[in-house]
Amino acid sequence: MGCWNYGIFDDDTAYDFEDELKNDAKKFFTSSFNKAIKSEYLEFDNCHAVTVSAAYIDNLLNGTKYRTDNEERKDESNVNCFRLLHSDLDVSSLKGISVEALEKVISDKSELYELWSDNDELFLKWKSSIKELINRLKK
């Protein structure tokens, strides 16, 4: 796993979706959540598509800022730039499916869960951060 910490934007894969987000963010969000919900087992990239999508929605709806330890990407990883560009994007209707998809990410039907569960030091922090995101999106 190409990650350096447990945060959503602390993994190289989180940045693989930039083009799709620029082209049609809401379509990307919806597609990511629906793929996750419909799948029996959630593959690594699909897990990240869900967590990244949910983080952007969280930022748009709640103003939550996300950190990264990657110095090269520090400005890009802060989803506030996205919020400024898409302040008129209505994503409130995606809260329910985002929560459902995130719950799958932190279940044993997820490759990301399996990978993190092998990390005794950071697994609980990773899972807790996703649960906090779920709770913010449930409001």
Backbone as JSON Lines, residues from 0, in Angstrom:
{"i":0,"aa":"M","n":[0.86,-1.15,0.0],"ca":[0.0,0.0,0.0],"c":[0.91,1.22,0.0]}
{"i":1,"aa":"G","n":[0.68,2.16,-0.9],"ca":[1.49,3.37,-1.02],"c":[0.98,4.46,-0.11]}
{"i":2,"aa":"C","n":[0.94,4.2,1.19],"ca":[0.43,5.22,2.1],"c":[1.47,5.55,3.15]}
{"i":3,"aa":"W","n":[1.32,6.71,3.73],"ca":[2.28,7.16,4.74],"c":[1.6,7.46,6.07]}
{"i":4,"aa":"N","n":[0.28,7.38,6.11],"ca":[-0.45,7.55,7.36],"c":[-1.88,7.08,7.12]}
{"i":5,"aa":"Y","n":[-2.73,7.19,8.11],"ca":[-4.07,6.62,8.03],"c":[-5.14,7.55,7.44]}
{"i":6,"aa":"G","n":[-4.83,8.81,7.17],"ca":[-5.82,9.75,6.64],"c":[-6.2,9.43,5.2]}
{"i":7,"aa":"I","n":[-7.35,9.89,4.8],"ca":[-7.87,9.6,3.45],"c":[-6.9,10.08,2.38]}
{"i":8,"aa":"F","n":[-6.28,11.23,2.58],"ca":[-5.36,11.77,1.58],"c":[-3.9,11.47,1.9]}
{"i":9,"aa":"D","n":[-3.68,10.45,2.72],"ca":[-2.33,10.0,3.05],"c":[-1.98,8.74,2.25]}
{"i":10,"aa":"D","n":[-2.5,8.63,1.07],"ca":[-2.26,7.48,0.21],"c":[-2.23,7.96,-1.23]}
{"i":11,"aa":"D","n":[-1.27,7.48,-1.98],"ca":[-1.14,7.89,-3.38],"c":[-2.41,7.67,-4.19]}
{"i":12,"aa":"T","n":[-3.14,6.63,-3.88],"ca":[-4.34,6.29,-4.65],"c":[-5.4,7.38,-4.56]}
{"i":13,"aa":"A","n":[-5.42,8.12,-3.47],"ca":[-6.41,9.18,-3.3],"c":[-6.31,10.25,-4.38]}
{"i":14,"aa":"Y","n":[-5.15,10.36,-5.0],"ca":[-4.93,11.39,-6.01],"c":[-5.17,10.9,-7.44]}
{"i":15,"aa":"D","n":[-5.51,9.62,-7.57],"ca":[-5.73,9.04,-8.9],"c":[-7.04,9.48,-9.54]}
{"i":16,"aa":"F","n":[-7.9,10.14,-8.8],"ca":[-9.24,10.48,-9.28],"c":[-9.39,11.95,-9.67]}
{"i":17,"aa":"E","n":[-8.3,12.68,-9.69],"ca":[-8.36,14.13,-9.93],"c":[-9.06,14.49,-11.24]}
{"i":18,"aa":"D","n":[-8.74,13.78,-12.32],"ca":[-9.36,14.1,-13.61],"c":[-10.86,13.86,-13.59]}
{"i":19,"aa":"E","n":[-11.28,12.76,-13.0],"ca":[-12.71,12.46,-12.93],"c":[-13.44,13.49,-12.07]}
{"i":20,"aa":"L","n":[-12.8,13.93,-11.0],"ca":[-13.41,14.96,-10.15],"c":[-13.54,16.28,-10.87]}
{"i":21,"aa":"K","n":[-12.56,16.61,-11.69],"ca":[-12.61,17.87,-12.44],"c":[-13.68,17.82,-13.53]}
{"i":22,"aa":"N","n":[-13.85,16.66,-14.16],"ca":[-14.8,16.53,-15.27],"c":[-16.25,16.54,-14.81]}
{"i":23,"aa":"D","n":[-16.59,15.71,-13.84],"ca":[-17.97,15.63,-13.37],"c":[-17.98,15.01,-11.97]}
{"i":24,"aa":"A","n":[-17.75,15.84,-10.98],"ca":[-17.59,15.37,-9.61],"c":[-18.81,14.6,-9.1]}
{"i":25,"aa":"K","n":[-19.99,15.14,-9.32],"ca":[-21.19,14.49,-8.79],"c":[-21.39,13.11,-9.41]}
{"i":26,"aa":"K","n":[-21.11,12.99,-10.69],"ca":[-21.21,11.7,-11.37],"c":[-20.2,10.71,-10.77]}
{"i":27,"aa":"F","n":[-18.98,11.2,-10.52],"ca":[-17.95,10.34,-9.91],"c":[-18.39,9.9,-8.52]}
{"i":28,"aa":"F","n":[-18.89,10.82,-7.71],"ca":[-19.35,10.47,-6.37],"c":[-20.42,9.38,-6.44]}
{"i":29,"aa":"T","n":[-21.44,9.64,-7.23],"ca":[-22.57,8.71,-7.33],"c":[-22.11,7.34,-7.82]}
{"i":30,"aa":"S","n":[-21.3,7.33,-8.84],"ca":[-20.79,6.07,-9.38],"c":[-19.97,5.31,-8.35]}
{"i":31,"aa":"S","n":[-19.1,6.0,-7.65],"ca":[-18.26,5.36,-6.62],"c":[-19.12,4.7,-5.54]}
{"i":32,"aa":"F","n":[-20.11,5.42,-5.05],"ca":[-20.96,4.89,-3.99],"c":[-21.8,3.72,-4.49]}
{"i":33,"aa":"N","n":[-22.38,3.86,-5.67],"ca":[-23.22,2.77,-6.2],"c":[-22.42,1.5,-6.47]}
{"i":34,"aa":"K","n":[-21.22,1.64,-7.02],"ca":[-20.36,0.46,-7.24],"c":[-20.08,-0.25,-5.92]}
{"i":35,"aa":"A","n":[-19.79,0.52,-4.91],"ca":[-19.48,-0.06,-3.6],"c":[-20.68,-0.8,-3.02]}
{"i":36,"aa":"I","n":[-21.81,-0.16,-3.08],"ca":[-23.02,-0.75,-2.49],"c":[-23.4,-2.04,-3.21]}
{"i":37,"aa":"K","n":[-23.24,-2.07,-4.52],"ca":[-23.64,-3.23,-5.31],"c":[-22.63,-4.38,-5.3]}
{"i":38,"aa":"S","n":[-21.4,-4.1,-4.92],"ca":[-20.38,-5.15,-4.98],"c":[-20.45,-6.06,-3.76]}
{"i":39,"aa":"E","n":[-20.08,-7.32,-4.0],"ca":[-20.0,-8.26,-2.87],"c":[-18.73,-8.02,-2.08]}
{"i":40,"aa":"Y","n":[-17.67,-7.67,-2.78],"ca":[-16.38,-7.4,-2.16],"c":[-15.81,-6.14,-2.8]}
{"i":41,"aa":"L","n":[-15.37,-5.21,-2.0],"ca":[-14.92,-3.91,-2.47],"c":[-13.4,-3.91,-2.65]}
{"i":42,"aa":"E","n":[-12.96,-3.79,-3.9],"ca":[-11.54,-3.77,-4.22],"c":[-10.89,-2.47,-3.73]}
{"i":43,"aa":"F","n":[-9.56,-2.51,-3.63],"ca":[-8.75,-1.42,-3.1],"c":[-9.07,-0.06,-3.73]}
{"i":44,"aa":"D","n":[-8.99,0.04,-5.06],"ca":[-9.24,1.33,-5.74],"c":[-10.66,1.82,-5.51]}
{"i":45,"aa":"N","n":[-11.61,0.91,-5.51],"ca":[-13.0,1.3,-5.28],"c":[-13.21,1.81,-3.85]}
{"i":46,"aa":"C","n":[-12.48,1.22,-2.91],"ca":[-12.54,1.72,-1.52],"c":[-12.09,3.17,-1.47]}
{"i":47,"aa":"H","n":[-10.98,3.44,-2.14],"ca":[-10.46,4.81,-2.14],"c":[-11.39,5.77,-2.87]}
{"i":48,"aa":"A","n":[-12.02,5.33,-3.92],"ca":[-12.97,6.19,-4.63],"c":[-14.1,6.59,-3.68]}
{"i":49,"aa":"V","n":[-14.53,5.66,-2.84],"ca":[-15.59,5.95,-1.86],"c":[-15.1,6.93,-0.8]}
{"i":50,"aa":"T","n":[-13.94,6.67,-0.22],"ca":[-13.47,7.55,0.86],"c":[-13.15,8.95,0.36]}
{"i":51,"aa":"V","n":[-12.56,9.04,-0.83],"ca":[-12.26,10.35,-1.41],"c":[-13.56,11.1,-1.72]}
{"i":52,"aa":"S","n":[-14.51,10.42,-2.33],"ca":[-15.8,11.05,-2.65],"c":[-16.49,11.55,-1.39]}
{"i":53,"aa":"A","n":[-16.5,10.71,-0.37],"ca":[-17.15,11.1,0.89],"c":[-16.44,12.28,1.54]}
{"i":54,"aa":"A","n":[-15.12,12.32,1.43],"ca":[-14.37,13.44,2.0],"c":[-14.71,14.74,1.29]}
{"i":55,"aa":"Y","n":[-14.82,14.7,-0.02],"ca":[-15.2,15.91,-0.75],"c":[-16.61,16.35,-0.38]}
{"i":56,"aa":"I","n":[-17.52,15.41,-0.24],"ca":[-18.89,15.75,0.15],"c":[-18.89,16.33,1.57]}
{"i":57,"aa":"D","n":[-18.13,15.72,2.45],"ca":[-18.01,16.22,3.82],"c":[-17.5,17.66,3.82]}
{"i":58,"aa":"N","n":[-16.53,17.93,2.98],"ca":[-15.99,19.28,2.9],"c":[-17.04,20.25,2.38]}
{"i":59,"aa":"L","n":[-17.75,19.85,1.34],"ca":[-18.78,20.73,0.77],"c":[-19.9,21.01,1.77]}
{"i":60,"aa":"L","n":[-20.33,19.99,2.48],"ca":[-21.47,20.15,3.38],"c":[-21.09,20.68,4.77]}
{"i":61,"aa":"N","n":[-19.93,20.27,5.26],"ca":[-19.57,20.57,6.64],"c":[-18.32,21.44,6.79]}
{"i":62,"aa":"G","n":[-17.63,21.68,5.69],"ca":[-16.41,22.48,5.75],"c":[-15.23,21.77,6.38]}
{"i":63,"aa":"T","n":[-15.31,20.46,6.52],"ca":[-14.22,19.68,7.14],"c":[-12.97,19.77,6.28]}
{"i":64,"aa":"K","n":[-11.85,20.05,6.94],"ca":[-10.56,20.11,6.24],"c":[-9.84,18.79,6.43]}
{"i":65,"aa":"Y","n":[-9.11,18.39,5.43],"ca":[-8.35,17.14,5.47],"c":[-6.87,17.42,5.36]}
{"i":66,"aa":"R","n":[-6.11,16.7,6.14],"ca":[-4.67,16.89,6.17],"c":[-3.96,15.83,5.33]}
{"i":67,"aa":"T","n":[-2.7,16.09,5.08],"ca":[-1.82,15.1,4.46],"c":[-0.41,15.32,4.98]}
{"i":68,"aa":"D","n":[0.35,14.26,4.98],"ca":[1.75,14.36,5.38],"c":[2.66,14.4,4.16]}
{"i":69,"aa":"N","n":[2.08,14.38,2.97],"ca":[2.85,14.4,1.73],"c":[3.13,15.86,1.37]}
{"i":70,"aa":"E","n":[4.36,16.28,1.54],"ca":[4.73,17.68,1.3],"c":[4.5,18.11,-0.15]}
{"i":71,"aa":"E","n":[4.68,17.18,-1.11],"ca":[4.51,17.52,-2.53],"c":[3.06,17.82,-2.86]}
{"i":72,"aa":"R","n":[2.11,17.25,-2.13],"ca":[0.7,17.37,-2.44],"c":[-0.06,18.21,-1.43]}
{"i":73,"aa":"K","n":[0.6,18.85,-0.53],"ca":[-0.08,19.52,0.58],"c":[-1.2,20.47,0.14]}
{"i":74,"aa":"D","n":[-0.94,21.3,-0.87],"ca":[-1.98,22.22,-1.32],"c":[-3.11,21.51,-2.05]}
{"i":75,"aa":"E","n":[-2.77,20.52,-2.86],"ca":[-3.79,19.81,-3.64],"c":[-4.68,18.95,-2.77]}
{"i":76,"aa":"S","n":[-4.14,18.4,-1.68],"ca":[-4.93,17.48,-0.86],"c":[-5.97,18.21,-0.03]}
{"i":77,"aa":"N","n":[-5.81,19.48,0.16],"ca":[-6.78,20.22,0.94],"c":[-8.0,20.45,0.05]}
{"i":78,"aa":"V","n":[-9.07,19.77,0.38],"ca":[-10.25,19.82,-0.46],"c":[-10.94,21.17,-0.45]}
{"i":79,"aa":"N","n":[-10.43,22.11,0.33],"ca":[-11.01,23.45,0.32],"c":[-10.96,24.09,-1.06]}
{"i":80,"aa":"C","n":[-9.91,23.8,-1.82],"ca":[-9.83,24.34,-3.19],"c":[-11.02,23.86,-4.0]}
{"i":81,"aa":"F","n":[-11.37,22.59,-3.83],"ca":[-12.52,22.02,-4.52],"c":[-13.8,22.71,-4.07]}
{"i":82,"aa":"R","n":[-13.9,22.96,-2.78],"ca":[-15.09,23.61,-2.23],"c":[-15.3,24.99,-2.83]}
{"i":83,"aa":"L","n":[-14.23,25.72,-3.01],"ca":[-14.32,27.05,-3.6],"c":[-14.78,26.97,-5.06]}
{"i":84,"aa":"L","n":[-14.28,25.98,-5.77],"ca":[-14.64,25.83,-7.18],"c":[-16.05,25.29,-7.38]}
{"i":85,"aa":"H","n":[-16.53,24.5,-6.42],"ca":[-17.82,23.83,-6.58],"c":[-18.8,24.2,-5.47]}
{"i":86,"aa":"S","n":[-18.76,25.41,-5.02],"ca":[-19.61,25.81,-3.9],"c":[-21.1,25.68,-4.22]}
{"i":87,"aa":"D","n":[-21.44,25.66,-5.5],"ca":[-22.85,25.54,-5.89],"c":[-23.27,24.1,-6.15]}
{"i":88,"aa":"L","n":[-22.37,23.14,-5.97],"ca":[-22.67,21.74,-6.22],"c":[-23.51,21.19,-5.08]}
{"i":89,"aa":"D","n":[-24.74,20.77,-5.38],"ca":[-25.63,20.22,-4.37],"c":[-25.41,18.72,-4.23]}
{"i":90,"aa":"V","n":[-24.83,18.33,-3.11],"ca":[-24.52,16.92,-2.88],"c":[-25.29,16.36,-1.69]}
{"i":91,"aa":"S","n":[-26.21,17.13,-1.15],"ca":[-26.93,16.69,0.05],"c":[-27.71,15.39,-0.19]}
{"i":92,"aa":"S","n":[-28.15,15.16,-1.41],"ca":[-28.9,13.94,-1.73],"c":[-28.02,12.69,-1.72]}
{"i":93,"aa":"L","n":[-26.7,12.88,-1.66],"ca":[-25.78,11.74,-1.69],"c":[-25.35,11.28,-0.29]}
{"i":94,"aa":"K","n":[-25.82,11.95,0.74],"ca":[-25.4,11.62,2.09],"c":[-25.72,10.16,2.45]}
{"i":95,"aa":"G","n":[-26.92,9.73,2.16],"ca":[-27.34,8.37,2.53],"c":[-26.51,7.29,1.86]}
{"i":96,"aa":"I","n":[-26.32,7.41,0.55],"ca":[-25.54,6.37,-0.13],"c":[-24.05,6.47,0.2]}
{"i":97,"aa":"S","n":[-23.58,7.66,0.55],"ca":[-22.18,7.78,0.95],"c":[-21.95,7.04,2.27]}
{"i":98,"aa":"V","n":[-22.87,7.16,3.19],"ca":[-22.77,6.46,4.47],"c":[-22.81,4.95,4.25]}
{"i":99,"aa":"E","n":[-23.73,4.49,3.42],"ca":[-23.84,3.06,3.14],"c":[-22.54,2.52,2.52]}
{"i":100,"aa":"A","n":[-21.97,3.27,1.59],"ca":[-20.73,2.85,0.94],"c":[-19.56,2.87,1.92]}
{"i":101,"aa":"L","n":[-19.48,3.88,2.77],"ca":[-18.41,3.95,3.77],"c":[-18.5,2.8,4.77]}
{"i":102,"aa":"E","n":[-19.71,2.43,5.13],"ca":[-19.88,1.31,6.05],"c":[-19.35,0.02,5.43]}
{"i":103,"aa":"K","n":[-19.46,-0.1,4.13],"ca":[-18.9,-1.27,3.45],"c":[-17.37,-1.22,3.46]}
{"i":104,"aa":"V","n":[-16.81,-0.03,3.32],"ca":[-15.35,0.13,3.34],"c":[-14.77,-0.35,4.67]}
{"i":105,"aa":"I","n":[-15.47,-0.12,5.77],"ca":[-14.95,-0.52,7.08],"c":[-15.49,-1.88,7.52]}
{"i":106,"aa":"S","n":[-15.96,-2.66,6.57],"ca":[-16.41,-4.02,6.86],"c":[-15.39,-5.03,6.34]}
{"i":107,"aa":"D","n":[-15.58,-6.26,6.69],"ca":[-14.67,-7.31,6.21],"c":[-14.9,-7.67,4.75]}
{"i":108,"aa":"K","n":[-15.77,-6.93,4.08],"ca":[-16.01,-7.12,2.64],"c":[-15.25,-6.09,1.82]}
{"i":109,"aa":"S","n":[-14.14,-5.61,2.39],"ca":[-13.37,-4.54,1.78],"c":[-11.88,-4.88,1.83]}
{"i":110,"aa":"E","n":[-11.23,-4.71,0.69],"ca":[-9.78,-4.94,0.63],"c":[-9.03,-3.94,1.5]}
{"i":111,"aa":"L","n":[-9.49,-2.71,1.52],"ca":[-8.84,-1.7,2.35],"c":[-8.92,-2.07,3.83]}
{"i":112,"aa":"Y","n":[-10.06,-2.56,4.25],"ca":[-10.23,-3.03,5.64],"c":[-9.23,-4.14,5.93]}
{"i":113,"aa":"E","n":[-9.13,-5.1,5.02],"ca":[-8.22,-6.22,5.22],"c":[-6.77,-5.74,5.35]}
{"i":114,"aa":"L","n":[-6.39,-4.81,4.5],"ca":[-5.03,-4.29,4.56],"c":[-4.76,-3.55,5.87]}
{"i":115,"aa":"W","n":[-5.7,-2.7,6.26],"ca":[-5.52,-1.94,7.5],"c":[-5.59,-2.84,8.73]}
{"i":116,"aa":"S","n":[-6.37,-3.89,8.68],"ca":[-6.49,-4.76,9.86],"c":[-5.17,-5.46,10.19]}
{"i":117,"aa":"D","n":[-4.27,-5.52,9.24],"ca":[-2.94,-6.09,9.48],"c":[-2.0,-5.1,10.18]}
{"i":118,"aa":"N","n":[-2.41,-3.86,10.31],"ca":[-1.57,-2.83,10.9],"c":[-2.02,-2.58,12.34]}
{"i":119,"aa":"D","n":[-1.35,-3.23,13.28],"ca":[-1.75,-3.12,14.69],"c":[-1.68,-1.69,15.21]}
{"i":120,"aa":"E","n":[-0.76,-0.92,14.69],"ca":[-0.56,0.44,15.19],"c":[-1.63,1.42,14.73]}
{"i":121,"aa":"L","n":[-2.05,1.34,13.46],"ca":[-2.92,2.38,12.89],"c":[-4.34,1.93,12.53]}
{"i":122,"aa":"F","n":[-4.63,0.66,12.59],"ca":[-5.94,0.16,12.17],"c":[-7.09,0.88,12.88]}
{"i":123,"aa":"L","n":[-7.03,0.94,14.2],"ca":[-8.14,1.55,14.95],"c":[-8.27,3.05,14.65]}
{"i":124,"aa":"K","n":[-7.15,3.73,14.43],"ca":[-7.2,5.15,14.07],"c":[-7.84,5.33,12.7]}
{"i":125,"aa":"W","n":[-7.46,4.47,11.74],"ca":[-8.04,4.53,10.39],"c":[-9.56,4.31,10.47]}
{"i":126,"aa":"K","n":[-9.95,3.24,11.14],"ca":[-11.37,2.9,11.23],"c":[-12.15,4.0,11.95]}
{"i":127,"aa":"S","n":[-11.58,4.54,13.01],"ca":[-12.22,5.61,13.76],"c":[-12.41,6.86,12.9]}
{"i":128,"aa":"S","n":[-11.42,7.18,12.08],"ca":[-11.54,8.36,11.22],"c":[-12.66,8.19,10.2]}
{"i":129,"aa":"I","n":[-12.83,6.98,9.7],"ca":[-13.93,6.72,8.75],"c":[-15.28,6.78,9.48]}
{"i":130,"aa":"K","n":[-15.33,6.26,10.69],"ca":[-16.57,6.33,11.48],"c":[-16.94,7.78,11.79]}
{"i":131,"aa":"E","n":[-15.95,8.61,12.08],"ca":[-16.22,10.04,12.32],"c":[-16.79,10.69,11.06]}
{"i":132,"aa":"L","n":[-16.25,10.34,9.91],"ca":[-16.76,10.84,8.63],"c":[-18.21,10.4,8.44]}
{"i":133,"aa":"I","n":[-18.49,9.14,8.72],"ca":[-19.86,8.61,8.63],"c":[-20.79,9.43,9.52]}
{"i":134,"aa":"N","n":[-20.37,9.67,10.73],"ca":[-21.22,10.43,11.67],"c":[-21.49,11.85,11.19]}
{"i":135,"aa":"R","n":[-20.48,12.49,10.61],"ca":[-20.7,13.84,10.08],"c":[-21.67,13.82,8.91]}
{"i":136,"aa":"L","n":[-21.61,12.78,8.08],"ca":[-22.5,12.71,6.92],"c":[-23.92,12.28,7.3]}
{"i":137,"aa":"K","n":[-24.09,11.71,8.47],"ca":[-25.42,11.32,8.93],"c":[-26.24,12.51,9.45]}
{"i":138,"aa":"K","n":[-25.57,13.62,9.72],"ca":[-26.27,14.8,10.28],"c":[-27.16,15.45,9.26]}
